[in-house]
Amino acid sequence: MTPLIILTLVLLWQFVLTGYTWVLAGNAADEAVRKATAAQPDNRQAECGQAGRDKLPDAWAGAAEVDCTTVNGYVTARVKLWVPVLFPGTIAFPFEVEGNAGAIEEELG
């Protein structure tokens, strides 16, 4: 019975890590787009990338892909994170979790 309980706990923990990665990706995309809407157009990508990684824990920030684009005054941010296997910062599953956010570009005066 003990191996079955341990296996169940391991699977539950993996599901928690997957869900937490989704939450982190969405929050990082929100932070990135918020910073990018107020940035100068020539510095937007750098500020977007920095803001997207700032709120991520170290285990996820190192491999995070943050990309911002602007089309017709609408700024979008896309953050891709790898889902860790059991322990964040070690190996990851071969699929990514993606968070997206968008906002209207602010008028810079």
N, CA and C of each residue as an Amber inpcrd file, in Angstrom:
protein
   327
   0.8100000  -1.1870000   0.0000000   0.0000000   0.0000000   0.0000000
   0.8670000   1.2700000   0.0000000   1.9970000   1.2290000   0.6880000
   2.8680000   2.4090000   0.7680000   3.3680000   2.8620000  -0.6030000
   3.8100000   1.9770000  -1.4930000   4.2380000   2.4410000  -2.8180000
   3.1130000   3.1380000  -3.5900000   1.9040000   2.6770000  -3.4380000
   0.7710000   3.3060000  -4.1140000   0.5200000   4.7080000  -3.5720000
   0.6430000   4.8730000  -2.2860000   0.4730000   6.2000000  -1.6740000
   1.5840000   7.1340000  -2.1360000   2.8130000   6.6370000  -2.1640000
   3.9400000   7.4720000  -2.6150000   3.7650000   7.8580000  -4.0830000
   3.3710000   6.9180000  -4.9050000   3.1440000   7.2140000  -6.3190000
   2.0410000   8.2610000  -6.4900000   0.9920000   8.1450000  -5.7270000
  -0.0970000   9.1310000  -5.7860000   0.3940000  10.5130000  -5.3820000
   1.1790000  10.5940000  -4.3260000   1.7250000  11.8800000  -3.8900000
   2.6640000  12.4820000  -4.9270000   3.4860000  11.6530000  -5.5550000
   4.3980000  12.1400000  -6.5950000   3.6060000  12.6930000  -7.7780000
   2.5740000  11.9900000  -8.1980000   1.7430000  12.4690000  -9.3110000
   1.0210000  13.7580000  -8.9560000   0.4880000  13.8410000  -7.7450000
  -0.1620000  15.0850000  -7.3120000   0.8230000  16.2470000  -7.2960000
   2.0340000  16.0010000  -6.7950000   3.0510000  17.0450000  -6.7740000
   3.3930000  17.5140000  -8.1950000   3.4610000  16.5890000  -9.1350000
   3.7620000  16.9610000 -10.5140000   2.6360000  17.8060000 -11.1030000
   1.4010000  17.4670000 -10.8000000   0.2730000  18.2760000 -11.2650000
   0.3160000  19.6840000 -10.6590000   0.7090000  19.7750000  -9.3950000
   0.8390000  21.0860000  -8.7480000   1.9200000  21.9070000  -9.4520000
   3.0490000  21.2860000  -9.7490000   4.1310000  22.0020000 -10.4430000
   3.6990000  22.4750000 -11.8350000   2.9470000  21.6530000 -12.5300000
   2.4580000  22.0400000 -13.8570000   1.5070000  23.2300000 -13.7430000
   0.5910000  23.1810000 -12.8070000  -0.3300000  24.3010000 -12.6010000
   0.3910000  25.5640000 -12.1770000   1.3640000  25.4140000 -11.2970000
   2.1290000  26.5770000 -10.8430000   2.9100000  27.2070000 -11.9960000
   3.4100000  26.3920000 -12.8930000   4.1150000  26.9140000 -14.0650000
   3.1630000  27.7140000 -14.9440000   1.9300000  27.2450000 -15.1140000
   0.9270000  28.0060000 -15.8780000   0.6690000  29.3580000 -15.2300000
   0.5300000  29.3680000 -13.9110000   0.2820000  30.6210000 -13.1910000
   1.4640000  31.5690000 -13.3490000   2.6780000  31.0470000 -13.2040000
   3.8710000  31.8790000 -13.3640000   3.9690000  32.4740000 -14.7620000
   3.6740000  31.6850000 -15.7830000   3.7450000  32.1760000 -17.1620000
   2.7300000  33.2910000 -17.3940000   1.5300000  33.1250000 -16.9070000
   0.5120000  34.1560000 -17.0730000   0.8620000  35.4360000 -16.3450000
   1.3540000  35.3130000 -15.1090000   1.7350000  36.4880000 -14.3420000
   2.9310000  37.2010000 -14.9720000   3.9010000  36.4460000 -15.4450000
   5.0730000  37.0540000 -16.0900000   4.6640000  37.7940000 -17.3530000
   3.7210000  37.2480000 -18.1160000   3.2410000  37.9260000 -19.3210000
   2.5190000  39.2160000 -18.9530000   1.7240000  39.1930000 -17.8970000
   1.0450000  40.4160000 -17.4370000   2.0460000  41.4960000 -17.0430000
   3.0580000  41.1090000 -16.2690000   4.0770000  42.0660000 -15.8470000
   4.8580000  42.6130000 -17.0420000   5.1810000  41.7490000 -17.9860000
   5.9520000  42.1680000 -19.1550000   5.1740000  43.1590000 -20.0050000
   3.9070000  42.8730000 -20.2590000   3.1270000  43.7840000 -21.1040000
   2.8520000  45.0980000 -20.3900000   2.6850000  45.0570000 -19.0740000
   2.4610000  46.2920000 -18.3140000   3.6720000  47.2150000 -18.4420000
   4.8540000  46.6420000 -18.3250000   6.0800000  47.4490000 -18.4410000
   6.3040000  47.9020000 -19.8870000   5.9900000  47.0360000 -20.8410000
   6.2360000  47.3530000 -22.2530000   5.3220000  48.4660000 -22.7610000
   4.1100000  48.5750000 -22.2470000   3.1970000  49.6120000 -22.7380000
   3.6820000  51.0090000 -22.3890000   4.4400000  51.1290000 -21.3130000
   4.9240000  52.4440000 -20.8950000   6.3580000  52.7200000 -21.3350000
   6.9840000  51.7980000 -22.0390000   8.3840000  51.9540000 -22.4530000
   8.4830000  52.6590000 -23.8010000   9.6270000  53.2670000 -24.0320000
   9.9070000  53.8620000 -25.3360000   9.9690000  52.7470000 -26.3720000
   9.4650000  52.9670000 -27.5800000   9.4420000  51.9000000 -28.5920000
  10.8040000  51.2740000 -28.8840000  11.8740000  52.0500000 -28.8540000
  13.1900000  51.4960000 -29.1660000  13.7690000  50.6630000 -28.0150000
  13.2060000  50.7960000 -26.8160000  13.6960000  50.0640000 -25.6490000
  12.6610000  49.0600000 -25.1290000  11.5880000  48.8860000 -25.8700000
  10.4570000  48.0910000 -25.4030000  10.8060000  46.6240000 -25.1670000
  11.5050000  45.9900000 -26.0990000  11.8080000  44.5600000 -25.9700000
  12.6850000  44.2780000 -24.7520000  13.6710000  45.1270000 -24.5080000
  14.5630000  44.9170000 -23.3610000  13.8140000  45.0620000 -22.0450000
  12.9860000  46.0930000 -21.9350000  12.2240000  46.2930000 -20.6990000
  11.1800000  45.2020000 -20.5090000  10.5840000  44.7650000 -21.5970000
   9.6040000  43.6900000 -21.5460000  10.2450000  42.4000000 -21.0390000
  11.3810000  42.0520000 -21.5920000  12.0720000  40.8370000 -21.1820000
  12.5030000  40.8770000 -19.7330000  13.0010000  42.0170000 -19.3080000
  13.4360000  42.1540000 -17.9130000  12.2550000  42.0460000 -16.9580000
  11.1580000  42.7240000 -17.2780000   9.9740000  42.6830000 -16.4070000
   9.3660000  41.2900000 -16.3630000   9.4050000  40.5700000 -17.4710000
   8.8530000  39.2250000 -17.5020000   9.6430000  38.2410000 -16.6640000
  10.9330000  38.4740000 -16.5270000  11.7820000  37.5650000 -15.7420000
  11.8990000  37.9690000 -14.2790000  11.6380000  39.2420000 -13.9570000
  11.8190000  39.7460000 -12.5910000  11.0020000  38.9920000 -11.5510000
   9.7700000  38.6630000 -11.8580000   8.8850000  38.0370000 -10.8740000
   8.9720000  36.5130000 -10.8510000   9.7400000  35.9410000 -11.7530000
   9.8560000  34.4840000 -11.8090000  10.8800000  33.9810000 -10.7980000
  10.5910000  32.8470000 -10.1420000  11.6150000  32.2280000  -9.2890000
  12.8200000  31.8130000 -10.1430000  13.9690000  31.7180000  -9.5190000
  15.2100000  31.4130000 -10.2450000  15.1320000  30.1330000 -11.0630000
  14.4280000  29.1350000 -10.5670000  14.3410000  27.8540000 -11.2710000
  13.6370000  27.9850000 -12.6140000  12.7580000  28.9650000 -12.7590000
  12.0280000  29.1550000 -14.0090000  12.6130000  30.3060000 -14.8380000
  13.2060000  31.2960000 -14.2060000  13.6650000  32.4960000 -14.9130000
  14.7970000  32.2210000 -15.8880000  15.6660000  31.2890000 -15.5790000
  16.8300000  31.0310000 -16.4150000  16.4890000  30.5880000 -17.8280000
  15.4400000  29.8040000 -17.9730000  15.0840000  29.2800000 -19.2920000
  13.8450000  29.9430000 -19.8790000  13.3920000  31.0270000 -19.2710000
  12.1800000  31.6930000 -19.7500000  12.4390000  32.4190000 -21.0680000
  11.4810000  32.3140000 -21.9770000  11.5150000  33.0630000 -23.2300000
  10.4210000  34.1240000 -23.1660000  10.8230000  35.3900000 -23.2520000
   9.8730000  36.4950000 -23.1880000   9.9650000  37.2710000 -24.4900000
   8.8210000  37.4800000 -25.1270000   8.7900000  38.1870000 -26.4060000
   7.6320000  39.1730000 -26.4190000   7.9020000  40.4090000 -26.8100000
   6.8590000  41.4330000 -26.9170000   6.7930000  41.9500000 -28.3510000
   5.5900000  42.1730000 -28.8080000   5.3790000  42.7550000 -30.1320000
   4.3390000  43.8590000 -30.0260000   4.4250000  44.8010000 -30.9550000
   3.4610000  45.9010000 -31.0120000   2.9140000  45.9850000 -32.4180000
   1.5840000  45.9470000 -32.5280000   0.9060000  46.0700000 -33.8130000
  -0.2490000  47.0470000 -33.6470000  -0.2070000  48.1410000 -34.3890000
  -1.2690000  49.1510000 -34.3690000  -1.5960000  49.6360000 -32.9640000
  -0.5830000  49.8710000 -32.1500000  -0.7870000  50.3920000 -30.8160000
  -1.1810000  49.3600000 -29.7720000  -1.2150000  48.0970000 -30.1380000
  -1.5590000  47.0300000 -29.1980000  -0.3070000  46.2070000 -28.9030000
   0.0890000  46.1730000 -27.6510000   1.3020000  45.4720000 -27.2330000
   0.9120000  44.0950000 -26.6970000   1.5860000  43.0710000 -27.1680000
   1.3520000  41.7180000 -26.6610000   2.6550000  41.1600000 -26.1070000
   2.5320000  40.3720000 -25.0680000   3.6850000  39.6930000 -24.4700000
   3.3970000  38.2050000 -24.4450000   4.4130000  37.4280000 -24.7740000
   4.3110000  35.9670000 -24.7340000   5.4850000  35.4420000 -23.9130000
   5.1720000  34.6290000 -22.9140000   6.1930000  34.0440000 -22.0410000
   6.0900000  32.5330000 -22.1410000   7.2100000  31.8830000 -22.4230000
   7.2570000  30.4190000 -22.4900000   8.1410000  29.9030000 -21.3610000
   7.6060000  28.9220000 -20.6310000   8.3420000  28.2940000 -19.5350000
   8.3070000  26.7810000 -19.7040000   9.3630000  26.1210000 -19.2650000
   9.4190000  24.6680000 -19.2710000   8.8430000  24.1560000 -17.9660000
   8.1220000  23.0500000 -18.0170000   7.5500000  22.4280000 -16.8150000
   8.6010000  21.5080000 -16.2000000   8.9980000  21.7750000 -14.9380000
  10.0200000  20.9260000 -14.3130000   9.4680000  19.5550000 -13.9370000
  10.3700000  18.5840000 -13.8690000  10.0170000  17.2300000 -13.4320000
  10.3610000  17.1200000 -11.9440000   9.3640000  17.0960000 -11.1060000
   9.4290000  16.9120000  -9.6600000  10.1760000  17.9980000  -8.8890000
  11.3320000  18.4400000  -9.3430000  12.0980000  19.4330000  -8.6160000
  12.4300000  20.6090000  -9.5230000  11.9150000  21.8020000  -9.2410000
  12.2330000  22.9740000 -10.0710000  13.7310000  23.2340000 -10.1130000
  14.2080000  23.5580000 -11.2910000  15.6270000  23.8570000 -11.4650000
  16.4460000  22.6770000 -11.9330000  15.8320000  21.5010000 -12.0460000
  16.5680000  20.3310000 -12.5270000  16.1410000  20.0630000 -13.9660000
  15.6830000  18.8870000 -14.2620000  15.2660000  18.5620000 -15.6240000
  13.8180000  18.9940000 -15.8520000  13.4410000  19.1200000 -17.1220000
  12.0980000  19.5720000 -17.4680000  11.4840000  18.6340000 -18.5020000
  10.1710000  18.6480000 -18.5430000   9.4670000  17.8940000 -19.5760000
   9.7240000  18.5390000 -20.9310000   9.5820000  17.7810000 -22.0290000
   9.8550000  18.3460000 -23.3550000   8.6780000  19.1480000 -23.9250000
   7.9420000  19.8400000 -23.0820000   6.9030000  20.7310000 -23.5810000
   6.9150000  22.0190000 -22.7660000   6.4050000  23.0600000 -23.3890000
   6.4210000  24.3800000 -22.7650000   5.0160000  24.8010000 -22.3730000
   4.9660000  25.6720000 -21.3790000   3.7310000  26.3270000 -20.9770000
   3.8500000  27.7620000 -21.4630000   2.7810000  28.2840000 -22.0380000
   2.8270000  29.6270000 -22.6060000   1.8050000  30.5230000 -21.9370000
   2.2550000  31.7270000 -21.5590000   1.3720000  32.7520000 -21.0200000
   1.3390000  33.9290000 -21.9740000   0.1570000  34.4650000 -22.2160000
  -0.0070000  35.5970000 -23.1310000  -0.7660000  36.7180000 -22.4480000
  -0.4160000  37.9440000 -22.8020000  -1.1220000  39.1110000 -22.2930000
  -1.0380000  40.2100000 -23.3360000  -1.9670000  41.1320000 -23.2750000
  -1.9660000  42.2520000 -24.2150000  -2.5600000  43.4970000 -23.5820000
  -2.1390000  44.6520000 -24.0750000  -2.6410000  45.9260000 -23.5890000
  -2.3950000  46.9980000 -24.6410000  -3.1500000  48.0710000 -24.5310000
  -3.0030000  49.1920000 -25.4560000  -1.7750000  50.0080000 -25.0720000
  -1.0300000  50.4200000 -26.0750000   0.1850000  51.2100000 -25.8800000
  -0.1630000  52.5700000 -25.2580000   0.6020000  52.9890000 -24.2630000
   0.3650000  54.2760000 -23.6220000   0.9530000  55.4040000 -24.4570000
   0.3090000  56.5600000 -24.3520000   0.8300000  57.7550000 -25.0280000
   1.9860000  58.2980000 -24.1980000   3.1440000  58.4260000 -24.8200000
   4.3170000  58.9570000 -24.1180000   4.4670000  60.4170000 -24.4420000
   4.5400000  61.2100000 -23.4150000   4.5700000  62.6490000 -23.6340000
   5.8630000  63.2580000 -23.4480000
